[in-house]
Amino acid sequence: MKTSAKNQYAYVNNILIALVSAIFGYNFYQAIVHPEKSNIAISLILVVLTSVMVRKYGYQQVKEEKKDI
């Protein structure tokens, strides 16, 4: 079973989205509650990089149909 280059990164992209969302959420909370402890700029950079990766490689696996001979 062959997988294309677009599909093999789908699982990793989903993990990356979850991780960056957690980091961004925590830093957004810190920006509201304790502004001196927040690193919101670094989180925004991670969000942009994640967005680029997802747009380039996709985030859903495409199901391949079986061909009968």
All heavy atoms as a GROMACS GRO file, in nm:
protein
  554
    1MET      N    1   0.085  -0.117   0.000
    1MET     CA    2   0.000   0.000   0.000
    1MET      C    3   0.089   0.123   0.000
    1MET      O    4   0.171   0.142   0.089
    1MET     CB    5  -0.089  -0.003   0.123
    1MET     CG    6  -0.188   0.107   0.130
    1MET     SD    7  -0.302   0.064   0.262
    1MET     CE    8  -0.344   0.222   0.318
    2LYS      N    9   0.074   0.204  -0.099
    2LYS     CA   10   0.156   0.324  -0.109
    2LYS      C   11   0.082   0.444  -0.050
    2LYS      O   12  -0.039   0.454  -0.061
    2LYS     CB   13   0.188   0.354  -0.255
    2LYS     CG   14   0.276   0.250  -0.319
    2LYS     CD   15   0.304   0.288  -0.462
    2LYS     CE   16   0.392   0.184  -0.528
    2LYS     NZ   17   0.420   0.216  -0.666
    3THR      N   18   0.156   0.531   0.013
    3THR     CA   19   0.098   0.656   0.061
    3THR      C   20   0.171   0.770  -0.006
    3THR      O   21   0.292   0.766  -0.026
    3THR     CB   22   0.110   0.670   0.214
    3THR    OG1   23   0.246   0.659   0.250
    3THR    CG2   24   0.029   0.565   0.285
    4SER      N   25   0.097   0.871  -0.040
    4SER     CA   26   0.159   0.986  -0.105
    4SER      C   27   0.227   1.073   0.000
    4SER      O   28   0.203   1.060   0.119
    4SER     CB   29   0.056   1.067  -0.183
    4SER     OG   30  -0.034   1.128  -0.093
    5ALA      N   31   0.311   1.164  -0.044
    5ALA     CA   32   0.383   1.252   0.048
    5ALA      C   33   0.287   1.341   0.125
    5ALA      O   34   0.315   1.378   0.238
    5ALA     CB   35   0.483   1.338  -0.030
    6LYS      N   36   0.173   1.376   0.064
    6LYS     CA   37   0.076   1.459   0.132
    6LYS      C   38   0.012   1.386   0.249
    6LYS      O   39  -0.014   1.445   0.353
    6LYS     CB   40  -0.034   1.501   0.035
    6LYS     CG   41  -0.029   1.644  -0.002
    6LYS     CD   42  -0.149   1.679  -0.085
    6LYS     CE   43  -0.155   1.828  -0.097
    6LYS     NZ   44  -0.262   1.875  -0.178
    7ASN      N   45  -0.015   1.258   0.235
    7ASN     CA   46  -0.090   1.184   0.336
    7ASN      C   47  -0.005   1.137   0.452
    7ASN      O   48  -0.056   1.117   0.561
    7ASN     CB   49  -0.157   1.063   0.272
    7ASN     CG   50  -0.265   1.103   0.176
    7ASN    OD1   51  -0.318   1.212   0.185
    7ASN    ND2   52  -0.296   1.016   0.083
    8GLN      N   53   0.123   1.119   0.434
    8GLN     CA   54   0.204   1.063   0.542
    8GLN      C   55   0.227   1.163   0.655
    8GLN      O   56   0.264   1.124   0.764
    8GLN     CB   57   0.335   1.009   0.489
    8GLN     CG   58   0.438   1.115   0.452
    8GLN     CD   59   0.558   1.055   0.384
    8GLN    OE1   60   0.545   1.006   0.274
    8GLN    NE2   61   0.670   1.056   0.449
    9TYR      N   62   0.203   1.290   0.634
    9TYR     CA   63   0.221   1.390   0.738
    9TYR      C   64   0.091   1.426   0.809
    9TYR      O   65   0.091   1.508   0.899
    9TYR     CB   66   0.281   1.518   0.679
    9TYR     CG   67   0.419   1.499   0.624
    9TYR    CD1   68   0.441   1.498   0.487
    9TYR    CD2   69   0.527   1.480   0.709
    9TYR    CE1   70   0.568   1.480   0.435
    9TYR    CE2   71   0.655   1.461   0.658
    9TYR     CZ   72   0.674   1.461   0.521
    9TYR     OH   73   0.799   1.442   0.471
   10ALA      N   74  -0.020   1.366   0.772
   10ALA     CA   75  -0.150   1.401   0.829
   10ALA      C   76  -0.155   1.374   0.979
   10ALA      O   77  -0.201   1.459   1.057
   10ALA     CB   78  -0.262   1.327   0.758
   11TYR      N   79  -0.105   1.261   1.023
   11TYR     CA   80  -0.108   1.226   1.166
   11TYR      C   81  -0.019   1.321   1.246
   11TYR      O   82  -0.058   1.369   1.352
   11TYR     CB   83  -0.062   1.081   1.184
   11TYR     CG   84  -0.067   1.032   1.326
   11TYR    CD1   85  -0.189   1.009   1.388
   11TYR    CD2   86   0.050   1.010   1.398
   11TYR    CE1   87  -0.194   0.965   1.519
   11TYR    CE2   88   0.046   0.967   1.528
   11TYR     CZ   89  -0.077   0.944   1.589
   11TYR     OH   90  -0.082   0.902   1.718
   12VAL      N   91   0.098   1.351   1.194
   12VAL     CA   92   0.191   1.442   1.263
   12VAL      C   93   0.132   1.582   1.269
   12VAL      O   94   0.145   1.650   1.371
   12VAL     CB   95   0.328   1.442   1.192
   12VAL    CG1   96   0.421   1.543   1.255
   12VAL    CG2   97   0.389   1.304   1.193
   13ASN      N   98   0.065   1.625   1.162
   13ASN     CA   99   0.004   1.758   1.163
   13ASN      C  100  -0.107   1.768   1.268
   13ASN      O  101  -0.122   1.871   1.332
   13ASN     CB  102  -0.051   1.792   1.025
   13ASN     CG  103   0.056   1.843   0.932
   13ASN    OD1  104   0.161   1.886   0.976
   13ASN    ND2  105   0.029   1.838   0.804
   14ASN      N  106  -0.184   1.662   1.287
   14ASN     CA  107  -0.288   1.664   1.389
   14ASN      C  108  -0.228   1.676   1.529
   14ASN      O  109  -0.282   1.747   1.614
   14ASN     CB  110  -0.376   1.539   1.379
   14ASN     CG  111  -0.469   1.545   1.261
   14ASN    OD1  112  -0.507   1.653   1.216
   14ASN    ND2  113  -0.506   1.430   1.209
   15ILE      N  114  -0.118   1.608   1.554
   15ILE     CA  115  -0.051   1.618   1.683
   15ILE      C  116   0.006   1.759   1.700
   15ILE      O  117  -0.004   1.819   1.807
   15ILE     CB  118   0.060   1.512   1.696
   15ILE    CG1  119  -0.002   1.373   1.702
   15ILE    CG2  120   0.148   1.538   1.817
   15ILE    CD1  121   0.097   1.260   1.694
   16LEU      N  122   0.064   1.813   1.593
   16LEU     CA  123   0.121   1.948   1.597
   16LEU      C  124   0.013   2.052   1.626
   16LEU      O  125   0.034   2.144   1.705
   16LEU     CB  126   0.191   1.979   1.465
   16LEU     CG  127   0.262   2.112   1.453
   16LEU    CD1  128   0.376   2.120   1.555
   16LEU    CD2  129   0.315   2.131   1.312
   17ILE      N  130  -0.104   2.037   1.566
   17ILE     CA  131  -0.215   2.130   1.590
   17ILE      C  132  -0.257   2.126   1.736
   17ILE      O  133  -0.278   2.230   1.800
   17ILE     CB  134  -0.334   2.098   1.497
   17ILE    CG1  135  -0.298   2.134   1.354
   17ILE    CG2  136  -0.459   2.173   1.541
   17ILE    CD1  137  -0.398   2.082   1.253
   18ALA      N  138  -0.269   2.007   1.792
   18ALA     CA  139  -0.309   1.994   1.933
   18ALA      C  140  -0.205   2.055   2.026
   18ALA      O  141  -0.239   2.127   2.122
   18ALA     CB  142  -0.332   1.848   1.968
   19LEU      N  143  -0.079   2.030   1.999
   19LEU     CA  144   0.028   2.082   2.084
   19LEU      C  145   0.036   2.234   2.079
   19LEU      O  146   0.042   2.301   2.183
   19LEU     CB  147   0.162   2.021   2.041
   19LEU     CG  148   0.284   2.060   2.123
   19LEU    CD1  149   0.273   2.003   2.264
   19LEU    CD2  150   0.410   2.011   2.056
   20VAL      N  151   0.031   2.290   1.959
   20VAL     CA  152   0.039   2.435   1.944
   20VAL      C  153  -0.085   2.502   2.003
   20VAL      O  154  -0.076   2.609   2.063
   20VAL     CB  155   0.060   2.474   1.796
   20VAL    CG1  156   0.044   2.622   1.775
   20VAL    CG2  157   0.199   2.429   1.752
   21SER      N  158  -0.201   2.439   1.991
   21SER     CA  159  -0.322   2.494   2.050
   21SER      C  160  -0.311   2.501   2.202
   21SER      O  161  -0.353   2.600   2.263
   21SER     CB  162  -0.443   2.410   2.011
   21SER     OG  163  -0.463   2.413   1.873
   22ALA      N  164  -0.257   2.397   2.262
   22ALA     CA  165  -0.239   2.396   2.407
   22ALA      C  166  -0.140   2.504   2.451
   22ALA      O  167  -0.165   2.577   2.549
   22ALA     CB  168  -0.192   2.259   2.454
   23ILE      N  169  -0.030   2.517   2.380
   23ILE     CA  170   0.070   2.619   2.415
   23ILE      C  171   0.012   2.759   2.397
   23ILE      O  172   0.029   2.846   2.482
   23ILE     CB  173   0.197   2.601   2.330
   23ILE    CG1  174   0.268   2.472   2.371
   23ILE    CG2  175   0.292   2.720   2.345
   23ILE    CD1  176   0.382   2.432   2.277
   24PHE      N  177  -0.059   2.780   2.285
   24PHE     CA  178  -0.118   2.911   2.261
   24PHE      C  179  -0.224   2.944   2.365
   24PHE      O  180  -0.232   3.056   2.415
   24PHE     CB  181  -0.179   2.918   2.121
   24PHE     CG  182  -0.240   3.051   2.090
   24PHE    CD1  183  -0.160   3.161   2.066
   24PHE    CD2  184  -0.377   3.067   2.087
   24PHE    CE1  185  -0.216   3.284   2.039
   24PHE    CE2  186  -0.434   3.189   2.060
   24PHE     CZ  187  -0.353   3.298   2.036
   25GLY      N  188  -0.307   2.846   2.400
   25GLY     CA  189  -0.410   2.867   2.502
   25GLY      C  190  -0.351   2.904   2.636
   25GLY      O  191  -0.399   2.995   2.705
   26TYR      N  192  -0.246   2.833   2.675
   26TYR     CA  193  -0.179   2.864   2.803
   26TYR      C  194  -0.119   3.004   2.801
   26TYR      O  195  -0.134   3.080   2.896
   26TYR     CB  196  -0.071   2.760   2.832
   26TYR     CG  197   0.009   2.791   2.956
   26TYR    CD1  198  -0.045   2.771   3.082
   26TYR    CD2  199   0.138   2.843   2.946
   26TYR    CE1  200   0.027   2.801   3.196
   26TYR    CE2  201   0.211   2.873   3.060
   26TYR     CZ  202   0.155   2.852   3.184
   26TYR     OH  203   0.226   2.883   3.297
   27ASN      N  204  -0.050   3.039   2.693
   27ASN     CA  205   0.012   3.171   2.686
   27ASN      C  206  -0.093   3.282   2.674
   27ASN      O  207  -0.071   3.393   2.723
   27ASN     CB  208   0.112   3.179   2.571
   27ASN     CG  209   0.242   3.112   2.608
   27ASN    OD1  210   0.290   3.126   2.719
   27ASN    ND2  211   0.298   3.038   2.514
   28PHE      N  212  -0.206   3.254   2.610
   28PHE     CA  213  -0.315   3.352   2.604
   28PHE      C  214  -0.373   3.376   2.744
   28PHE      O  215  -0.400   3.489   2.783
   28PHE     CB  216  -0.423   3.303   2.507
   28PHE     CG  217  -0.530   3.404   2.482
   28PHE    CD1  218  -0.502   3.522   2.414
   28PHE    CD2  219  -0.659   3.380   2.524
   28PHE    CE1  220  -0.601   3.615   2.391
   28PHE    CE2  221  -0.759   3.472   2.501
   28PHE     CZ  222  -0.730   3.590   2.434
   29TYR      N  223  -0.389   3.266   2.820
   29TYR     CA  224  -0.433   3.278   2.959
   29TYR      C  225  -0.333   3.360   3.041
   29TYR      O  226  -0.372   3.447   3.118
   29TYR     CB  227  -0.450   3.138   3.019
   29TYR     CG  228  -0.460   3.137   3.170
   29TYR    CD1  229  -0.577   3.174   3.233
   29TYR    CD2  230  -0.350   3.100   3.248
   29TYR    CE1  231  -0.586   3.174   3.372
   29TYR    CE2  232  -0.358   3.099   3.385
   29TYR     CZ  233  -0.475   3.137   3.447
   29TYR     OH  234  -0.483   3.137   3.583
   30GLN      N  235  -0.205   3.332   3.023
   30GLN     CA  236  -0.101   3.407   3.095
   30GLN      C  237  -0.104   3.555   3.057
   30GLN      O  238  -0.078   3.641   3.140
   30GLN     CB  239   0.037   3.349   3.068
   30GLN     CG  240   0.064   3.217   3.134
   30GLN     CD  241   0.072   3.225   3.285
   30GLN    OE1  242   0.086   3.332   3.342
   30GLN    NE2  243   0.060   3.111   3.349
   31ALA      N  244  -0.133   3.586   2.930
   31ALA     CA  245  -0.138   3.725   2.886
   31ALA      C  246  -0.252   3.800   2.954
   31ALA      O  247  -0.240   3.920   2.981
   31ALA     CB  248  -0.153   3.732   2.734
   32ILE      N  249  -0.361   3.729   2.982
   32ILE     CA  250  -0.474   3.793   3.048
   32ILE      C  251  -0.451   3.806   3.198
   32ILE      O  252  -0.471   3.912   3.256
   32ILE     CB  253  -0.603   3.714   3.019
   32ILE    CG1  254  -0.637   3.724   2.870
   32ILE    CG2  255  -0.720   3.765   3.103
   32ILE    CD1  256  -0.748   3.632   2.826
   33VAL      N  257  -0.408   3.698   3.262
   33VAL     CA  258  -0.396   3.695   3.408
   33VAL      C  259  -0.264   3.753   3.457
   33VAL      O  260  -0.262   3.834   3.549
   33VAL     CB  261  -0.414   3.549   3.459
   33VAL    CG1  262  -0.396   3.542   3.609
   33VAL    CG2  263  -0.550   3.495   3.418
   34HIS      N  264  -0.153   3.713   3.398
   34HIS     CA  265  -0.019   3.759   3.438
   34HIS      C  266   0.056   3.808   3.314
   34HIS      O  267   0.137   3.734   3.258
   34HIS     CB  268   0.061   3.645   3.502
   34HIS     CG  269  -0.007   3.582   3.619
   34HIS    ND1  270  -0.023   3.646   3.740
   34HIS    CD2  271  -0.064   3.459   3.633
   34HIS    CE1  272  -0.087   3.565   3.824
   34HIS    NE2  273  -0.113   3.451   3.761
   35PRO      N  274   0.034   3.931   3.272
   35PRO     CA  275   0.096   3.980   3.148
   35PRO      C  276   0.249   3.975   3.147
   35PRO      O  277   0.310   3.960   3.042
   35PRO     CB  278   0.047   4.124   3.137
   35PRO     CG  279  -0.069   4.134   3.227
   35PRO     CD  280  -0.053   4.029   3.331
   36GLU      N  281   0.311   3.984   3.262
   36GLU     CA  282   0.457   3.984   3.266
   36GLU      C  283   0.516   3.846   3.239
   36GLU      O  284   0.633   3.834   3.204
   36GLU     CB  285   0.508   4.037   3.401
   36GLU     CG  286   0.476   3.949   3.520
   36GLU     CD  287   0.336   3.968   3.578
   36GLU    OE1  288   0.264   4.058   3.532
   36GLU    OE2  289   0.302   3.893   3.671
   37LYS      N  290   0.436   3.740   3.253
   37LYS     CA  291   0.486   3.603   3.233
   37LYS      C  292   0.452   3.546   3.096
   37LYS      O  293   0.487   3.433   3.066
   37LYS     CB  294   0.428   3.510   3.339
   37LYS     CG  295   0.476   3.536   3.479
   37LYS     CD  296   0.420   3.434   3.573
   37LYS     CE  297   0.463   3.460   3.715
   37LYS     NZ  298   0.404   3.360   3.807
   38SER      N  299   0.383   3.620   3.013
   38SER     CA  300   0.334   3.563   2.887
   38SER      C  301   0.438   3.572   2.776
   38SER      O  302   0.520   3.663   2.772
   38SER     CB  303   0.206   3.633   2.843
   38SER     OG  304   0.235   3.763   2.800
   39ASN      N  305   0.434   3.475   2.687
   39ASN     CA  306   0.517   3.472   2.567
   39ASN      C  307   0.425   3.460   2.446
   39ASN      O  308   0.433   3.367   2.367
   39ASN     CB  309   0.613   3.353   2.570
   39ASN     CG  310   0.721   3.370   2.674
   39ASN    OD1  311   0.765   3.482   2.696
   39ASN    ND2  312   0.761   3.262   2.736
   40ILE      N  313   0.334   3.554   2.431
   40ILE     CA  314   0.233   3.546   2.327
   40ILE      C  315   0.295   3.559   2.188
   40ILE      O  316   0.244   3.499   2.093
   40ILE     CB  317   0.121   3.649   2.352
   40ILE    CG1  318  -0.007   3.610   2.276
   40ILE    CG2  319   0.162   3.788   2.314
   40ILE    CD1  320  -0.083   3.502   2.340
   41ALA      N  321   0.404   3.632   2.174
   41ALA     CA  322   0.467   3.648   2.042
   41ALA      C  323   0.522   3.514   1.992
   41ALA      O  324   0.505   3.479   1.874
   41ALA     CB  325   0.578   3.752   2.049
   42ILE      N  326   0.584   3.438   2.079
   42ILE     CA  327   0.637   3.306   2.041
   42ILE      C  328   0.522   3.214   2.003
   42ILE      O  329   0.531   3.137   1.907
   42ILE     CB  330   0.722   3.247   2.155
   42ILE    CG1  331   0.846   3.333   2.176
   42ILE    CG2  332   0.761   3.103   2.127
   42ILE    CD1  333   0.926   3.297   2.298
   43SER      N  334   0.412   3.222   2.078
   43SER     CA  335   0.296   3.138   2.046
   43SER      C  336   0.237   3.174   1.911
   43SER      O  337   0.196   3.086   1.836
   43SER     CB  338   0.189   3.155   2.154
   43SER     OG  339   0.236   3.105   2.276
   44LEU      N  340   0.231   3.301   1.879
   44LEU     CA  341   0.178   3.342   1.749
   44LEU      C  342   0.267   3.294   1.635
   44LEU      O  343   0.218   3.254   1.529
   44LEU     CB  344   0.161   3.494   1.744
   44LEU     CG  345   0.046   3.549   1.826
   44LEU    CD1  346   0.047   3.701   1.825
   44LEU    CD2  347  -0.087   3.497   1.776
   45ILE      N  348   0.397   3.294   1.656
   45ILE     CA  349   0.489   3.240   1.556
   45ILE      C  350   0.464   3.091   1.535
   45ILE      O  351   0.461   3.042   1.422
   45ILE     CB  352   0.635   3.268   1.595
   45ILE    CG1  353   0.664   3.418   1.589
   45ILE    CG2  354   0.732   3.191   1.507
   45ILE    CD1  355   0.795   3.459   1.650
   46LEU      N  356   0.443   3.016   1.644
   46LEU     CA  357   0.412   2.873   1.633
   46LEU      C  358   0.280   2.850   1.559
   46LEU      O  359   0.270   2.757   1.479
   46LEU     CB  360   0.404   2.810   1.773
   46LEU     CG  361   0.535   2.778   1.840
   46LEU    CD1  362   0.509   2.729   1.982
   46LEU    CD2  363   0.612   2.674   1.763
   47VAL      N  364   0.181   2.934   1.584
   47VAL     CA  365   0.052   2.921   1.516
   47VAL      C  366   0.068   2.943   1.366
   47VAL      O  367   0.014   2.870   1.284
   47VAL     CB  368  -0.051   3.018   1.576
   47VAL    CG1  369  -0.175   3.028   1.490
   47VAL    CG2  370  -0.089   2.975   1.717
   48VAL      N  371   0.146   3.044   1.328
   48VAL     CA  372   0.168   3.073   1.186
   48VAL      C  373   0.244   2.957   1.120
   48VAL      O  374   0.208   2.914   1.010
   48VAL     CB  375   0.243   3.207   1.168
   48VAL    CG1  376   0.290   3.226   1.026
   48VAL    CG2  377   0.154   3.322   1.211
   49LEU      N  378   0.348   2.906   1.184
   49LEU     CA  379   0.423   2.794   1.128
   49LEU      C  380   0.335   2.669   1.113
   49LEU      O  381   0.344   2.598   1.013
   49LEU     CB  382   0.544   2.762   1.214
   49LEU     CG  383   0.659   2.863   1.208
   49LEU    CD1  384   0.767   2.826   1.308
   49LEU    CD2  385   0.716   2.869   1.068
   50THR      N  386   0.250   2.644   1.212
   50THR     CA  387   0.159   2.530   1.204
   50THR      C  388   0.061   2.548   1.089
   50THR      O  389   0.032   2.454   1.014
   50THR     CB  390   0.083   2.514   1.336
   50THR    OG1  391   0.178   2.496   1.441
   50THR    CG2  392  -0.010   2.395   1.332
   51SER      N  393   0.010   2.668   1.072
   51SER     CA  394  -0.082   2.696   0.962
   51SER      C  395  -0.016   2.670   0.826
   51SER      O  396  -0.076   2.612   0.737
   51SER     CB  397  -0.130   2.840   0.970
   51SER     OG  398  -0.209   2.873   0.860
   52VAL      N  399   0.108   2.712   0.812
   52VAL     CA  400   0.181   2.689   0.687
   52VAL      C  401   0.201   2.540   0.662
   52VAL      O  402   0.181   2.491   0.550
   52VAL     CB  403   0.316   2.764   0.690
   52VAL    CG1  404   0.406   2.721   0.575
   52VAL    CG2  405   0.294   2.914   0.688
   53MET      N  406   0.238   2.467   0.765
   53MET     CA  407   0.261   2.323   0.750
   53MET      C  408   0.132   2.250   0.712
   53MET      O  409   0.133   2.161   0.627
   53MET     CB  410   0.316   2.264   0.881
   53MET     CG  411   0.454   2.311   0.917
   53MET     SD  412   0.577   2.264   0.797
   53MET     CE  413   0.588   2.091   0.830
   54VAL      N  414   0.021   2.288   0.774
   54VAL     CA  415  -0.106   2.222   0.745
   54VAL      C  416  -0.150   2.254   0.603
   54VAL      O  417  -0.199   2.166   0.531
   54VAL     CB  418  -0.213   2.263   0.848
   54VAL    CG1  419  -0.352   2.223   0.803
   54VAL    CG2  420  -0.182   2.200   0.982
   55ARG      N  421  -0.133   2.376   0.560
   55ARG     CA  422  -0.172   2.411   0.424
   55ARG      C  423  -0.083   2.342   0.321
   55ARG      O  424  -0.128   2.306   0.213
   55ARG     CB  425  -0.166   2.562   0.404
   55ARG     CG  426  -0.276   2.632   0.477
   55ARG     CD  427  -0.270   2.779   0.457
   55ARG     NE  428  -0.369   2.841   0.544
   55ARG     CZ  429  -0.397   2.968   0.542
   55ARG    NH1  430  -0.334   3.050   0.459
   55ARG    NH2  431  -0.488   3.017   0.623
   56LYS      N  432   0.044   2.324   0.354
   56LYS     CA  433   0.136   2.260   0.259
   56LYS      C  434   0.114   2.110   0.250
   56LYS      O  435   0.111   2.052   0.142
   56LYS     CB  436   0.280   2.290   0.300
   56LYS     CG  437   0.383   2.238   0.203
   56LYS     CD  438   0.522   2.280   0.242
   56LYS     CE  439   0.624   2.227   0.143
   56LYS     NZ  440   0.759   2.267   0.178
   57TYR      N  441   0.099   2.045   0.366
   57TYR     CA  442   0.094   1.898   0.368
   57TYR      C  443  -0.046   1.842   0.392
   57TYR      O  444  -0.065   1.721   0.383
   57TYR     CB  445   0.188   1.843   0.476
   57TYR     CG  446   0.332   1.873   0.446
   57TYR    CD1  447   0.405   1.961   0.523
   57TYR    CD2  448   0.396   1.812   0.338
   57TYR    CE1  449   0.538   1.988   0.495
   57TYR    CE2  450   0.528   1.838   0.310
   57TYR     CZ  451   0.598   1.926   0.389
   57TYR     OH  452   0.730   1.952   0.361
   58GLY      N  453  -0.142   1.921   0.428
   58GLY     CA  454  -0.277   1.873   0.454
   58GLY      C  455  -0.289   1.816   0.594
   58GLY      O  456  -0.191   1.791   0.663
   59TYR      N  457  -0.414   1.797   0.638
   59TYR     CA  458  -0.435   1.747   0.773
   59TYR      C  459  -0.532   1.630   0.777
   59TYR      O  460  -0.566   1.581   0.883
   59TYR     CB  461  -0.484   1.858   0.866
   59TYR     CG  462  -0.614   1.921   0.824
   59TYR    CD1  463  -0.735   1.874   0.874
   59TYR    CD2  464  -0.616   2.028   0.737
   59TYR    CE1  465  -0.853   1.930   0.835
   59TYR    CE2  466  -0.734   2.085   0.700
   59TYR     CZ  467  -0.853   2.037   0.750
   59TYR     OH  468  -0.971   2.094   0.710
   60GLN      N  469  -0.580   1.583   0.662
   60GLN     CA  470  -0.668   1.467   0.659
   60GLN      C  471  -0.611   1.363   0.565
   60GLN      O  472  -0.563   1.395   0.456
   60GLN     CB  473  -0.807   1.506   0.611
   60GLN     CG  474  -0.881   1.593   0.707
   60GLN     CD  475  -1.019   1.630   0.655
   60GLN    OE1  476  -1.049   1.611   0.539
   60GLN    NE2  477  -1.101   1.681   0.743
   61GLN      N  478  -0.618   1.239   0.609
   61GLN     CA  479  -0.573   1.130   0.523
   61GLN      C  480  -0.680   1.097   0.421
   61GLN      O  481  -0.799   1.096   0.452
   61GLN     CB  482  -0.539   1.007   0.605
   61GLN     CG  483  -0.418   1.024   0.692
   61GLN     CD  484  -0.381   0.898   0.764
   61GLN    OE1  485  -0.454   0.802   0.763
   61GLN    NE2  486  -0.268   0.901   0.831
   62VAL      N  487  -0.639   1.072   0.300
   62VAL     CA  488  -0.731   1.036   0.193
   62VAL      C  489  -0.738   0.885   0.185
   62VAL      O  490  -0.635   0.818   0.178
   62VAL     CB  491  -0.682   1.095   0.058
   62VAL    CG1  492  -0.775   1.053  -0.054
   62VAL    CG2  493  -0.672   1.246   0.068
   63LYS      N  494  -0.859   0.832   0.189
   63LYS     CA  495  -0.875   0.688   0.180
   63LYS      C  496  -0.860   0.644   0.035
   63LYS      O  497  -0.919   0.702  -0.055
   63LYS     CB  498  -1.012   0.645   0.234
   63LYS     CG  499  -1.026   0.670   0.380
   63LYS     CD  500  -1.159   0.621   0.430
   63LYS     CE  501  -1.171   0.648   0.579
   63LYS     NZ  502  -1.300   0.602   0.632
   64GLU      N  503  -0.780   0.544   0.017
   64GLU     CA  504  -0.758   0.491  -0.118
   64GLU      C  505  -0.853   0.376  -0.143
   64GLU      O  506  -0.879   0.294  -0.055
   64GLU     CB  507  -0.614   0.444  -0.131
   64GLU     CG  508  -0.514   0.556  -0.119
   64GLU     CD  509  -0.370   0.506  -0.129
   64GLU    OE1  510  -0.352   0.389  -0.166
   64GLU    OE2  511  -0.280   0.584  -0.099
   65GLU      N  512  -0.905   0.368  -0.264
   65GLU     CA  513  -0.995   0.260  -0.301
   65GLU      C  514  -0.914   0.139  -0.347
   65GLU      O  515  -0.812   0.153  -0.412
   65GLU     CB  516  -1.088   0.305  -0.413
   65GLU     CG  517  -1.182   0.414  -0.371
   65GLU     CD  518  -1.274   0.456  -0.484
   65GLU    OE1  519  -1.281   0.382  -0.585
   65GLU    OE2  520  -1.336   0.562  -0.471
   66LYS      N  521  -0.963   0.023  -0.314
   66LYS     CA  522  -0.899  -0.101  -0.358
   66LYS      C  523  -0.945  -0.132  -0.501
   66LYS      O  524  -1.062  -0.120  -0.533
   66LYS     CB  525  -0.935  -0.218  -0.268
   66LYS     CG  526  -0.878  -0.208  -0.130
   66LYS     CD  527  -0.912  -0.330  -0.051
   66LYS     CE  528  -0.854  -0.321   0.089
   66LYS     NZ  529  -0.888  -0.439   0.168
   67LYS      N  530  -0.849  -0.171  -0.583
   67LYS     CA  531  -0.883  -0.206  -0.720
   67LYS      C  532  -0.882  -0.358  -0.734
   67LYS      O  533  -0.784  -0.424  -0.698
   67LYS     CB  534  -0.779  -0.145  -0.817
   67LYS     CG  535  -0.783   0.005  -0.821
   67LYS     CD  536  -0.684   0.058  -0.921
   67LYS     CE  537  -0.687   0.207  -0.923
   67LYS     NZ  538  -0.590   0.262  -1.020
   68ASP      N  539  -0.992  -0.412  -0.783
   68ASP     CA  540  -1.001  -0.555  -0.808
   68ASP      C  541  -0.954  -0.584  -0.949
   68ASP      O  542  -0.988  -0.514  -1.043
   68ASP     CB  543  -1.145  -0.604  -0.790
   68ASP     CG  544  -1.188  -0.597  -0.644
   68ASP    OD1  545  -1.099  -0.607  -0.556
   68ASP    OD2  546  -1.309  -0.581  -0.618
   69ILE      N  547  -0.879  -0.689  -0.962
   69ILE     CA  548  -0.828  -0.727  -1.094
   69ILE      C  549  -0.908  -0.842  -1.148
   69ILE      O  550  -0.948  -0.931  -1.092
   69ILE     CB  551  -0.678  -0.763  -1.088
   69ILE    CG1  552  -0.602  -0.639  -1.044
   69ILE    CG2  553  -0.630  -0.812  -1.221
   69ILE    CD1  554  -0.454  -0.663  -1.025
   0.00000   0.00000   0.00000
